Amino acid sequence: MPTLVELRPYQTEAVELAIAHLPESPVIQIPTGGGKTEISFEIIQRLNVPTIFLTHTRTLVLQTHRRLVAAGFRAGIVM
């Protein structure tokens, strides 16, 4: 699966640090507009394991689902 978007350097660093620290359950904190969705998609793509993607509003659930499917991920919704 191709990269969804070209990640910025700080996003690539966040992806690599998150994957490196998976045993410690990493948390990524990035401000609005910082690319959390792109970072999440990159992590999901690199790990290639079943993943649960959680968000707190219906709008973000639907938007994220559309983007996942458009990017070639197999995704469903549970609300």
DOTI-205197 format. One record per atom (N, C-alpha, C): atom name; x, y, z. Coordinates in steps of 0.05 Angstrom, whole numbers, plus 32768, in hexadecimal, padded with zeros to 4 digits. Layout:
// residues N
atom_x_y_z
CA_X_Y_Z
...
This chain:
// residues 79
atom_x_y_z
N_8011_7FE8_8000
CA_8000_8000_8000
C_8012_8019_8000
N_800D_802C_7FEE
CA_801F_8043_7FED
C_801A_8056_8005
N_802E_8067_8009
CA_802C_807B_801E
C_8015_808D_8017
N_8004_8094_802A
CA_7FED_80A5_8025
C_7FF4_80C1_801E
N_8005_80CD_802E
CA_800F_80E8_8029
C_802C_80E8_8031
N_803B_80FB_8027
CA_8057_80FF_802F
C_8056_810B_804B
N_8061_80FC_805E
CA_8061_8106_807A
C_8076_811C_807E
N_8070_812E_808F
CA_8084_8143_8097
C_8098_8136_80A9
N_80B0_8142_80AC
CA_80C4_8136_80BE
C_80BB_8130_80DA
N_80AC_8142_80E7
CA_80A2_813D_8102
C_808E_8126_8103
N_807F_8123_80ED
CA_806C_810D_80EB
C_807A_80F2_80E8
N_808E_80F1_80D8
CA_809E_80D9_80D5
C_80AB_80D1_80EF
N_80B5_80E5_80FD
CA_80C2_80E0_8117
C_80AD_80D5_812B
N_8095_80E0_812A
CA_8080_80D6_813C
C_8079_80B9_8136
N_8077_80B2_811D
CA_8071_8097_8114
C_8087_8084_811E
N_80A0_808B_8119
CA_80B6_807A_8121
C_80B8_8077_8140
N_80B4_808D_814E
CA_80B5_808B_816B
C_809E_807A_8176
N_8086_807E_816B
CA_806F_806F_8174
C_8073_8051_8170
N_807D_8049_8158
CA_8082_802D_8153
C_8098_8022_8165
N_80AD_8032_8169
CA_80C3_8029_817A
C_80BA_8024_8197
N_80A6_8034_819F
CA_809D_8033_81BB
C_8083_8024_81BF
N_807B_8014_81AC
CA_8062_8005_81AE
C_805F_7FF5_81C8
N_8074_7FE8_81D1
CA_8072_7FD8_81E9
C_806A_7FE9_8202
N_806F_8003_8201
CA_8069_8015_8217
C_804E_8023_8213
N_803F_801D_81FE
CA_8026_802A_81F7
C_8029_8048_81F3
N_8036_8050_81DD
CA_803B_806C_81D9
C_8022_807C_81D3
N_8023_8096_81DA
CA_800E_80A9_81D4
C_801A_80BF_81C4
N_800D_80C6_81AE
CA_8016_80DC_819D
C_8005_80F4_81A2
N_8011_810A_81A9
CA_8002_8122_81AE
C_800C_8137_819A
N_7FFA_8140_8188
CA_8000_8153_8173
C_7FE9_8166_8171
N_7FEE_8180_816E
CA_7FD8_8194_816D
C_7FC6_8190_8154
N_7FAF_819D_8155
CA_7F9C_819D_813F
C_7FAB_81A5_8125
N_7FA6_8196_8110
CA_7FB2_819B_80F6
C_7FCE_8190_80F3
N_7FD8_8181_8107
CA_7FF3_8177_8107
C_7FF6_815D_80F8
N_7FE0_8151_80EF
CA_7FE2_8139_80DF
C_7FDF_811F_80EE
N_7FCF_811F_8104
CA_7FCC_8106_8114
C_7FC0_80F0_8103
N_7FAE_80F6_80F1
CA_7FA2_80E1_80E1
C_7FB6_80D5_80CE
N_7FC6_80E5_80C1
CA_7FDB_80DB_80AF
C_7FEF_80CA_80BF
N_7FF7_80D3_80D6
CA_8009_80C4_80E7
C_7FFD_80A9_80EE
N_7FE4_80A9_80F6
CA_7FD6_8090_80FD
C_7FD5_807D_80E5
N_7FCE_8088_80CE
CA_7FCC_8077_80B6
C_7FE8_806A_80B0
N_7FFD_807A_80B3
CA_8018_8070_80AD
C_801F_8059_80C0
N_8018_805D_80DA
CA_801E_8048_80EE
C_800E_802F_80E7
N_7FF5_8032_80E1
CA_7FE4_801B_80DA
C_7FEF_800C_80C2
N_7FF7_801C_80AE
CA_8002_8010_8095
C_801C_8001_809B
N_802E_800D_80AB
CA_8048_8000_80B0
C_8045_7FE7_80C1
N_8033_7FE7_80D4
CA_8030_7FD0_80E6
C_8020_7FB9_80D8
N_800D_7FC1_80C7
CA_7FFE_7FAD_80B8
C_7FF1_7F98_80CA
N_7FE4_7FA2_80DF
CA_7FD5_7F91_80F1
C_7FB9_7F9D_80F5
N_7FA6_7F8C_80FD
CA_7F8B_7F97_8103
C_7F8E_7FAE_8117
N_7F7F_7FC3_8113
CA_7F82_7FDB_8123
C_7F67_7FE7_8129
N_7F63_7FF2_8141
CA_7F4B_8001_8148
C_7F53_801E_8148
N_7F44_802E_8139
CA_7F49_804B_8137
C_7F32_8058_8145
N_7F37_8067_815B
CA_7F22_8073_816A
C_7F22_8091_8167
N_7F0B_809D_8166
CA_7F08_80BA_8165
C_7EEE_80C2_8174
N_7EEC_80DB_817B
CA_7ED7_80E3_818D
C_7EBE_80F0_8181
N_7EBE_80F4_8167
CA_7EA5_8100_815B
C_7E9D_80F0_8143
N_7E83_80F0_813D
CA_7E78_80E2_8126
C_7E85_80ED_810C
N_7E89_8107_810A
CA_7E95_8113_80F3
C_7EB1_8107_80EE
N_7EC1_8106_8103
CA_7EDC_80FB_80FF
C_7EDC_80DD_80F9
N_7EC9_80CF_8104
CA_7EC6_80B2_80FE
C_7EC1_80AF_80E0
N_7EAD_80BD_80D6
CA_7EA6_80BA_80BA
C_7EBC_80C4_80A7
N_7EC9_80DA_80AE
CA_7EDE_80E6_809E
C_7EF6_80D3_809D
N_7EFE_80C8_80B4
CA_7F15_80B6_80B6
C_7F0F_809C_80A7
N_7EF7_8092_80AA
CA_7EEF_8079_809B
C_7EF1_807D_807D
N_7EE6_8094_8073
CA_7EE8_8099_8056
C_7F05_809A_804D
N_7F16_80A7_805D
CA_7F33_80AA_8055
C_7F41_808F_8056
N_7F3A_807E_806A
CA_7F46_8064_806C
C_7F3F_8053_8053
N_7F25_8052_804D
CA_7F1C_8043_8036
C_7F28_804D_801C
N_7F28_8068_8019
CA_7F34_8073_8000
C_7F51_806D_7FFD
N_7F5F_8069_8014
CA_7F7B_8062_8014
C_7F81_8045_8010
N_7F6B_8035_800E
CA_7F6E_8018_8009
C_7F6E_8007_8022
N_7F68_8012_8039
CA_7F66_8003_8051
C_7F4A_7FF6_8052
N_7F48_7FDE_805E
CA_7F2E_7FD1_8063
C_7F26_7FDC_807E
N_7F0F_7FEA_807F
CA_7F07_7FF7_8098
C_7EE9_7FF5_809C
N_7EE1_7FF2_80B5
CA_7EC5_7FF3_80BC
C_7EC0_8008_80D2
N_7EA7_800B_80D9
CA_7EA0_801F_80ED
C_7E8F_8011_8103
N_7E96_8017_811C
CA_7E85_800F_8132
C_7E80_8029_8142
N_7E67_8030_8146
CA_7E60_8048_8155
C_7E4C_8041_816B
